[in-house]
Amino acid sequence: MTTFVVTVPGTFVSAVTDSARSALVRKLASRHTEVIEGEGIDLLTLNEGGTFSVRLEVDAPDRYEAELDATRILSAALKEAGIDESAAPLGPPAITGIDSDL
């Protein structure tokens, strides 16, 4: 298995409360571990215009599965945080880091 850092972009197209954003960060905190923290990278970055990006660590056999897993994890966390899928459409994920034992 390889640990991938996957960045998933998105856009909050309607107002999202601070408490919902905080809940989202809490739900994803377990996916923000050694590789990301060692680089000083934020879990959630909010930009002007409602755009955001989330960086998650995912253990997967390959890049494709890592991107799929990261998108599934983020989608589930958004739902659990009370943020409707239509209120935060996601863009294509990208691998932004790899930590392998090879």
C-alpha positions as CSV (number, residue, x, y, z in Angstrom):
1,M,0.0,0.0,0.0
2,T,1.0,3.5,-0.7
3,T,0.0,6.7,1.2
4,F,-1.2,9.3,-1.2
5,V,-2.0,13.0,-0.4
6,V,-5.0,13.8,-2.5
7,T,-6.3,17.3,-3.1
8,V,-10.0,17.6,-3.9
9,P,-11.2,21.1,-5.0
10,G,-14.8,22.3,-4.6
11,T,-17.0,25.3,-4.4
12,F,-19.5,26.3,-1.7
13,V,-22.3,27.6,-4.0
14,S,-24.5,28.6,-1.1
15,A,-23.8,29.9,2.4
16,V,-22.2,27.4,4.7
17,T,-22.1,28.2,8.4
18,D,-18.9,28.3,10.4
19,S,-20.2,25.4,12.5
20,A,-20.8,23.3,9.4
21,R,-17.2,24.0,8.2
22,S,-15.9,23.2,11.6
23,A,-17.8,19.9,11.6
24,L,-16.4,19.1,8.2
25,V,-12.8,19.6,9.5
26,R,-13.6,17.4,12.6
27,K,-14.9,14.6,10.3
28,L,-11.8,14.7,8.2
29,A,-9.2,15.2,10.9
30,S,-8.2,11.6,11.0
31,R,-7.2,11.8,7.3
32,H,-4.8,14.7,8.0
33,T,-1.8,12.9,9.6
34,E,2.0,12.6,9.4
35,V,2.7,13.2,5.8
36,I,0.5,16.3,5.5
37,E,1.3,17.7,9.0
38,G,5.0,17.2,8.4
39,E,4.8,19.5,5.4
40,G,2.7,22.1,7.2
41,I,-0.3,21.7,4.8
42,D,-3.8,22.8,5.9
43,L,-6.6,20.2,5.7
44,L,-9.1,22.7,4.4
45,T,-8.2,25.9,2.5
46,L,-11.0,28.4,1.8
47,N,-10.6,30.9,-1.0
48,E,-12.5,33.9,-2.2
49,G,-15.6,33.2,-4.2
50,G,-16.5,30.1,-2.2
51,T,-13.9,27.8,-3.6
52,F,-12.1,25.4,-1.3
53,S,-9.6,22.6,-1.4
54,V,-9.3,19.7,0.9
55,R,-6.1,17.6,1.3
56,L,-6.5,14.0,2.6
57,E,-4.1,11.1,3.2
58,V,-5.4,7.9,1.6
59,D,-3.8,4.5,1.7
60,A,-4.5,2.8,-1.7
61,P,-2.8,0.4,-4.1
62,D,-2.7,3.0,-6.9
63,R,-3.4,6.7,-7.8
64,Y,-6.8,5.9,-9.3
65,E,-8.1,4.2,-6.2
66,A,-6.6,7.0,-4.0
67,E,-8.5,9.6,-5.9
68,L,-11.8,7.7,-5.8
69,D,-11.4,7.0,-2.0
70,A,-10.6,10.7,-1.3
71,T,-13.7,11.8,-3.2
72,R,-15.9,9.3,-1.4
73,I,-14.5,10.3,2.0
74,L,-15.0,14.0,1.4
75,S,-18.5,13.5,0.0
76,A,-19.5,11.4,3.1
77,A,-17.9,14.0,5.4
78,L,-19.8,16.9,3.7
79,K,-23.0,15.0,4.2
80,E,-22.3,14.2,7.8
81,A,-21.5,17.9,8.4
82,G,-24.9,18.8,7.1
83,I,-23.6,20.3,3.8
84,D,-25.8,19.2,0.9
85,E,-24.0,17.7,-2.1
86,S,-25.5,20.4,-4.3
87,A,-24.2,23.1,-2.0
88,A,-20.6,22.0,-2.5
89,P,-19.9,20.4,-5.8
90,L,-16.5,18.8,-6.0
91,G,-13.9,19.1,-8.8
92,P,-11.5,16.4,-10.1
93,P,-9.1,15.1,-7.4
94,A,-5.4,15.3,-7.9
95,I,-2.5,13.5,-6.3
96,T,-0.3,16.1,-4.6
97,G,2.0,13.8,-2.6
98,I,3.1,10.2,-2.3
99,D,4.8,8.4,0.6
100,S,5.7,4.8,-0.3
101,D,7.7,2.1,1.5
102,L,9.2,1.0,-1.8
